[in-house]
Amino acid sequence: MEFHDVLHGHIVIEHPEVKDMVRDLISSTELQRLRNMRQMNFDVPLIQELGRSRRLPHSIGVAHVALTLAQQGQLTVKEIKELVAAALLHDAAIPPYGHLVETEFKQNKIKKFDHADILKSFIFGTFPDRNSFTEILPKRQLEVNKVLNRHDVDPDKVFELVAPHGNKKSPIAADVDLDNIDNVHRMAVLLGWKNAKENTKKLLDATKLNSLKQMRFTTEAVEPLRNWLDFREKIYTLIIAHPECIPHNALQSDLVESAVINGVISNDNWYLSEPEFEDNLRKNEKTKDLAEQLISGCNYSFIDYVWIKNIDTQEKLKNSDVKRKMSESIDFELNDTGYFIWSEKGLISREINWLDENGKKHRLGENSKSCMIALVKKTPGGKATNDQKSKWREAVVAEFECLAKTRRFDLAFPEDYSGSYFSRGTNEFELKLQ
């Protein structure tokens, strides 16, 4: 069985007991759904290749790496099959538009959506409410559980690898795991960045997988791990803070918010494929106008942003709370404006723990904590003056101080953008534009 992959090149699966299982899992309803699910949902011209990447190639890439490392290690055939199955299935319960939809479910207090519980019901064939006859795709019902049973793979072991209990780690779920090694390097390759493929090979060559517990690394892994962290930081900085990305991010954020509020997507139909979801968005009168811009082009335009970084607070900063606070408290003298908010902790930059060959723990990196507060215009025409932007910036900082209950943070603005989260921002009192 073979695949041609943008990151790993020509993948060939020859293991006699694994290849048939892989073929059957990939052909299953649950994984065929991933053919039409984007890996990155922000479809922006600047980073357009990210919007074209699908989740199935990523899942196959993770499975390929898992199989390669497992064969080099000391795993039994049974363990190898469990690991490869977990690698293929780790993203199976992602809703359309991924974490955008999941976040909106949580922030609108929709009936609890638990990604791990949904995945478990897929693996055990009990979704939804133990009704295995629900059509996940047109005329196709759940199949993964039957495939696992056919190939004598324990569903409990597969689920434990994807979502370990408590503080346990696995090759699929750890600070550094096969999932995020493939994902970050795959995005870097799609962006055309140098050395992404080479760094993937260096890191995997220094990775040891001798059990189904957390992977270990040789000392040669330190440099590629640092490069991996650097790729990650620059990718998410680009997505979140590049002025050309902001309008498209705002459009999709507004669209998903409206979709959840108006019941276009819910806990009852979260398993829609993205083409089905977007078709429903265009058919619904409440979401139609925004959804059509996914085809005709984004009408949103960028005005300004305040990126609040290195925030020292114990307050939980939900996107919806920040958006509501800014919208209700700040008047801007331009029609049809709105906000794009992205609060994150450890997404852009992450502190990781990794184990050396002797099981000793080491640390690399540091956790980011930031809140992007961007102002956009949702219709064509009109332009903000520098004086308006300066006053808006001052108001945003003042309102954020009240919300976060702290003044301990750094500020960055569009004119500071360098492609790195760690670049020096503007001093918090230097808010005026000339």
N, C-alpha and C positions, 0 to 999 in steps of 0.2 A: 504494500500500500504506500502511495507516495503523494507528496504535495510540493508545490513550489511556493515558497514563503519569502516575503519581503525582508524579514530579519534573519532567518536561519538558512535561507537558500533552499536547496533540494532536500526535502525531508523524506526519508525512506524508513518505513516501519516493517521490519522483517521478523520480529519476534513471533514465533508460531502461535503462541497462546494469547498474545496481546493484539495482534493485528485484526483478528476477526472481531474481538470485542470492540476495538476502536471503530471499525467499520460499522458495526451495529449501533453503537452509541451515536456516532455522527449522523446516521440515517434516522435516528429517533426523532419523534415530534419535538421534544424539548430542545434538542440541539439544532434541528433544522430551523427553529424559530430564531436562533442567533445569527443566521445568514442575513437577516434583515434588521439587525440591531447594531447601531453604530457604537464603536468603542468610545468615541468622544463626541458629545452631542452638540457642541458649539460649532456650527457650520459657518465659519467665517472665511472670506476670500483669502485673507492673509495667511491662514493656516488650513487651507482647504483640504489638503490631503488627510488631515486628522479626521475630518468629517466624512471621509470616504472609507475609512477603515472599519471593518465589521468585527463583531465579537467572536465569531466562529474561528477565523484565522488565529486570533489571539489564544483562544482555548486550545486549538491544535498545537500552537507553539509551546504553550505551557506543558501540554502532554508530551510533546517531543523531548523537551528538556528533562522532564521527570523520568521518562523512559531511559534516556541516555545516561543520566547520572545514576539511576537505580541499577542499571546493568553493570556499571563500573564499580558499584558498591557491593554490599553483602546482603541485599534483599532477596527474599524468596520469590518464586513466581507468583504466589498468592499475594504477597505484599506489593509486588510490582503492579499487578492488575488493579489492586485497590487504589494505589497512588495515581496511576494513569487515569482511572475512572474519575477520581476526585479532581484531577487537573482539568479534564474535559468538562466537568459539570459545575465548576465553581461559580460560573456566571449565569447559570441556567435560569435563575429566578429574578433576573434584572428586568424591571419594567421598561417600557419605551421611554426614551429620554433619561434613562438611568437614574442617577442620584438627584437630578432636578425634580423628578416626579416623587421620589422617596422623601426628599426634603419637604416638598409641598404637602404631602400626606401628613407628615409630622406637624408642620407649622399650622395647618388648618384643622388639627385635631380630628382628622378622619380616623375612623376605627383603626386600631393599631395595626400597622403594617410591619411585620418582622421578616426581614429578608431571609434569615436563617431558618425560621419556621416554615416559610414557603418552600425553600429549597429542600428541607427535610420531607415535606409532603410530596414533592416531586420524586425524590429518591425512593420513598417508600410507597409511591403510587396511591396516596390517600388524598390528593388535592382534587377539588375542594370539598370539605366535609365528607371525606371518604367516598367521593363520587368519581370513580376512575373513567366515567364515560363522558366527562366534559371535554368539548373540543377545544384544545389549546390553539390549534391551527385549523383552518377549514377542513372538515371531514377527517380530522386526525386527533386521536385521544392520547392519553399518557402511555408511554412505552418504556421509559428508562428502567423502571423497576423490573419489568419482564426481561429486559436485556441483561441486567445485573444477575438476576436469578439464573438465566440461561447459561451465563458464563461463570457461575459459582462464585460471585463476588458479593461479599457481605455488605448490605446497605448501611448498617451501623458503622462499620469501619470507614466507609467512604465518607459518610457525613461527619464523622469525628475528625477526619483529615481536613475537611473544608471549614468546619466550625468547631474547633477544639473546645472542650469544657474548661471553665475557669481560666487560669493563667497558662494553660498548656499551649505549646507551639507545635507546628507541623511544617513540613516542607511547602505547604500551600498557604499557611497562615502564620506569619511571623513578621517581625520588623523588616527583615530581608527574606523574601520568599520567592518561589518560582513564578508566582503571579506577578508581583511588582517588578521583578527583574525583567521579565518579558515585556510587560506593559510600558515601562519607562523607556527601555531601549527601542521598542517598536515605534513609539511616538517620535523619538529622536531620529530614527531612520526615515520616517515619513516626512519629517521636517527638513530632511536633507543635511543633517548635521554630521560633521566629520567624526570619524572614530567610533561611532555608535556600535557598528557591527563588531569592530575589533575589541571594544571594551566588553561587549557581551561575551565573547569567546574567552577573554582573559579572566573575567569573573567566574564563568562556569568552569574553567580549567582549575580554578582555585577553590572550587566548591566540593565538599564531601558529603555524600548521602549514604550513610551506612545503616540507617534505621528510618522509621516513619516519624521520628521526633524532629526537633529543630535541626536544620542543616548546620554543618560546621565548615570553617574556611581556613585555608592555609594563610601564612603571612603574606603571600603574594596577592591576596585579595584586597589588601588595604587600598592600593592605588585605584583599581577599578571600582571599589565601593565608593571612594570619594568622587570619582567621575560620575557614577550612577546618581549619587546625591546631587551633584552639580547639574546633570541633565534634568533631574526632577525639578529642582528649584527654578531653573530657567524656563522650562516648559510651562509650569503653572504661573510664573510671573508673566510670561507672554500672554497666556490665555486670559488672566485676570486683569492685567494692568495696561496692556497695549491699547492706546486710544482707538485703533481701528477695530479692536475686538469688542469694545464696550457696547456699541449700538446693537450688534447682533446678539450679544449675551442678554441685553435688556429685553429685546424682542422675545427671545425664547423663554426667558424667565416670566415675562408677563403672560405669554401664551400658556405655559404650563400652570401658572397660578389660576388663570381663567378656566382652564380645562378641569382642574380639580374642583373649583368652586361650583362650576356649572354641571358637574357630574359626567363630563365626557370620559373621564377615567376615574376609577375608584378601586376599592379592594375587590370588587366583584368582577372587574374586567382588566386588571392590571397586566395580564399576560398577553394583551394585544401585541401583535408585531408592529413595528414602527410604520410601515405603509398603511396598515389598518387604522392605527391611531391618528395619523395625519389625515387620512380620508374622513374620519369622524370629525376631526377638528374643522375641516372645510365644510362639512355638512351642517354643523351646529351654528345657529345664527349668532350666538354670543361669542364664538371664537373664530368665526369665518374670516373676518377682516384681517386679523393677525395671521391666521394660518395661510392665507393666500400670499402673504409676503414671503413665505418660505419658498414660493415658486417664482413670484414676480420680482422679488428683491426687497431688501429691508428699507423702510421709510424712516427709520429712526436715525437720528444724527447725534454725534457726541458734542456735549457742551463743556463739561469740566469734571474733575474728580478730586476728592481728598482721600488718599490712601493712608489709613491710620495703622501704623505698624508697631510691633514690639509692645503690645498693650499689656500693662501690668494691672490686672483686675481679676477678681473672683466672680464678677457678674457674668451670667450667660448672655451672650449677644446673639439672639436669634435674628435672622435676616428680616423676618416679618416685623419684629419689634422696632428694629432700626429704621426700616422703611416707613413704618407708621409714624414714628417720632419725627423724622425729617419732613415728611409730607404734611403733617399737621402743624408743625411749628415754624416752618420757613416758607415765606412767600417769595416767589421768583417772578420778576416782571417780564414774563414771556409765556405765551399760551402753549398748551399741550406739552408740558414738561413732565418728567417722571424720574423715578430712581431705579438704579440697579445696585443691589447690595450683595456683597459676598463676604460673609464672616468665616474665617477659617482658623483652625488650630492644628498645626503639624501637617498641613496639606502641602504647602509650598516647600517648606524646609522641615526636615524631620530629624530628630535625634533617634539613632538606631542602636540597638544592642545586638552584637553578633558574637558567636562562639568560635574560639580557635579550635584546633584539632584536639586539644586536651580538655575541652569543655570550659575553658576560662572565658568569662564574659568581658567584652570590650565595648567601648562606646565611640560613636562617630556622629558628627553633625549636631545641629541644634534645632529646637522646635520654633517654628514661626507662629505668631499669633497676630492676626491683622483683620481689618475690616475695610473693604473697598466700598466707598460711598460715591457713586457716580451719578451725574445729572445728564439726562438725555432729552432731546426733543423728539416727540413721537410723530410729528407731521412735518412736511417740507415748509420752508420759508421761515424768515426771522433769524436773527443772530444776536447772541448775547454780547454785551460790551465787557471790557476788562474790569470796569468798575462794578458791574453787576456780579461778575464772577468772584471778585475780591470780597464783596460783602457776603456772598453766598458761602465762601470758604470760612469766613469768620463765624458765621452762624452755625455751620455744620460742626465746627470744632467745639463751639460752646454747647450745642445740644448733645454732642457725643460725650462730653465731659459729664453732663448730668446723667446720661443713660448708663455709662460705664462706671460712674462714681470714682473716677480717677483722672489725674492729669499726667500720669506717667505713660507716655507713648511718644512715638516719633511720627512725623508727617512727611508724606511724599505727594507730589503733584505731577501732572502729565509732562511738564517741562523737565522733570527730574528723571524721566524714564530712561533706563540704560539696559534693560533686559535682565537685571539681577535684583533680587529682593534685598540683597545686602548693600546695595549702593547707598551712598549718603543722601538722605532726603533734605528738604528745606527745613530750616529751623522753624519750630512751631509758631513763632511770632512773626515770621516773614511771610505773610499771607497775601500781600497786595501784588497785583499784576501791573506792570508798567504799560 
